[in-house]
Amino acid sequence: MTRRRLRTVLLLAMLAAATCAGAAQRALLVGVSELVNQPASLWLQAPRNDVMLMREALLKQGFAATDITVVADGVSGAALPEAQRIHEALGRLLEQSQSGDFVLLYFSGHGTRWRDASKRYQEPDGLAENFLARDVRGAVGGSGALPGGLRDVDFDGWVQAFLARNVFVWSVFDTCSAASMTRGRAPASAEVVVGPPDDEVRFRGIRADLLAQGAAGASAAAPTAPAAPAVPRARYVAFFASESHQVTPELRLPRKGRDAQPQGLLTWAVAEALQRRPATWRELFDGVLALYPPVISELEARFPQRELPSPVAEGNLDAPLFANGPQPLGTRPVWRAQRSGASLAIQAGQLDGLVPRQEMRVLASLEDGTRRSAAAVLAQLDPAGAQLPVPAALRDVPGSALWSVTPLAEPAAFALRVRADKPLPAGLSFDYPASIRLARAGEDGSEADLRWTDLGPAGHRLELLSPALGTGTGQVAADPAALRERLQGFARLKWLGELNRLAGGARLDGFEAALETWRADRMLRSEPLARSATPGPLLAGERRVLRVRNTGGTSLDMVIVGIDPEGGLRPVYPDASGASNRFERGTRELPAAKHFELPWLAGPGARLFVLATPAAPHSAPRLFGAGVDPALADLRVRGQLGAPKERQVFAAMIFF
């Protein structure tokens, strides 16, 4: 890192700290070990240990003991984690919270999936995720709220209530079926205890239809979350122990440690990763991911028939740790790297915006939190991966270090080339690798992508010179703000076109995408998406709907981006709520499917881009530079370790 860049990073960190001066850091830690209305064989051992481990980790991070509330069974002085009491604790925490504060909402225990007819929105599986409180009971039938279960929609409502008060929220769910716990195939297994008594492994998942109804006359369901206005989730991060269809274990950790005790795997990994003093949520999550492989490999050998968890993160991962500031410490992607001798390998390549011989910054994070960095140049590059040498200045770094790599600059090859007689406007914002460069003086206009002319009081004219950006004589932006928005949109549109080209004609087994035409509640026709196509015009009363379907047996990293007729980018999947782009696993017997309404997809100039690839286990979601909401830095998450080198991919760009 250059001295100028180092000063910039330090300045941003200081500004973030100043923003939070005088603000409070609070936490609610919920652990449910005992389900008093259920057989003891379904109880867990670790949640009471988890909340105390998290409490200890937070105290080391500077949290005051009086600002950490524990609601857990088996913990001296703590309230019992019944559904009503959990909601009451959330309500008290919300009342205490003020603008600029930071809160952690942490939950450890059983999760399940349950069909809930009262949900406000539909997920691919049509199910609701539930965190099981101590007093959970079964219910007759397959719809409605699960008594004693805290629904995903309720968690989502609580998160929204804190965000509406300008509070930064970090949510952690060390449960099964976790990845949809704030969004809300085969349900979690009822088998929860396996292994010898001195090394039990318990899986945190129960099929909801196997829950006993419990004693008659039990208390009514807990209240729902308070209503709150929707705000952008720039002050939000969440860590989930597993994808929606997976179970997560608790076992003695650290493995073979003298003081090992039952812990949730995610909780233990978070506490361990915090000791490296990460600067951002991304660094913390990467540290968590680095601790999973040895444990998962051991469990795979013991339980070869069970799908083991891959943690998921979403939100503003580039924001500073335990602060309230929404601005990221960096706007370029950071990829975890794996060292092998004198080489570093990353699972990011041409599809992520890398180019041959690109200069990168290599960062080594040591166990004590010390960081060392140096520059290096990509040595090998393919569509899905790259390699580069370990810089000479870092060759003595010990094997316990965690490695990461980030580009030093956006590649000129993908930049939007603007022909103009004046400097570019200030305040432009992009997701890597999109950028803008002025065409050189004297360069032929046909080699630029567009021409910008300042019309003075009449606005700014943009003339499209590249057919890839569209057709027409040009557009007029009324003011500098509109000009910036149009230029940013065209820069991202150029990268989407490049991404579609780089993906080539590859196909993804088990993935289907179709553009449907509907009138009211009747589907008139369905056309499978091709790599490049132009559907016919809509008639009066018709609308377009995108349907995607995953039957390939693996989760997917998927991005869907729209461009309206005015050139504005529209986030489709993930949407603007800050959710992860991990699309859940489906099979031929139990497909994962979802419909997306596209009301703006009409008229000349509108476009739709779809890209999907198999998700790598134990990786962060991968968005391939297709983020479209500058308020949400999570749209800069990129690929991580574990993906196969030869990677299937589906890509399609639809023109209207």
Buried (B, 14 or more C-beta within 10 A) or exposed (E): BEEEEEEBBEEBBEBBEEBBEEBBBBBBBBBBBBBBBBEEEBBBBBBBBBBBBBBEBBEEBEBEEEBBBBBBBBBEEBBBBBBBBBBBBBBEBBEBBEEBBBBBBBBBBBBBBBBBEEBEEEBBBEBBBBBBBBBBBBBEEEEBBBBBBBBBBBBBBBBBBBBBBBBBBBBBBBBBBBBBBBBBBEBBBBBBBBBEEEBBBBBBBBBBBBBEEBEEEBEEBBEBBBEBEEBBBBBBBBBBBBBBBBBBBBBBBBEEEEEBBBBBBBBBBBBBBBEBBBBBBBBBBBBBBBBBEEBBEEBEEEBEEBBBBBBBBBBBBBBBBBBBBBBBBBBBBBBBBBBEEEBBBBBBBBBBBBBEEBEBBBBBBBEEEEBBBBBBEBEEBBBBBBBBBBBEBBEEBEEEBBBBBBBBEBBEEBBBBBBBEEEBBEEBEBBBBBBBBBBEEEEEEEEBBBBBBBEEEEBBBBBBBBEBBBEEEEBBBEEBEBBBBBBBBBBBBBBBBBBBEBBEEBEBEBBBBBBBBBEEEEEEEEBEBEBBBEBEEBEEEBBBBBBBBBBBEBBBBBBBBBBBBBBBBBBBBBBBBBBBBBBBBBBEEEBBBBBBEBEBBBEEBBBBBBBBBBBBBBBBBBBBBBBBBBBBBBBBBBBBBBBEEEBBBBBBBBBB
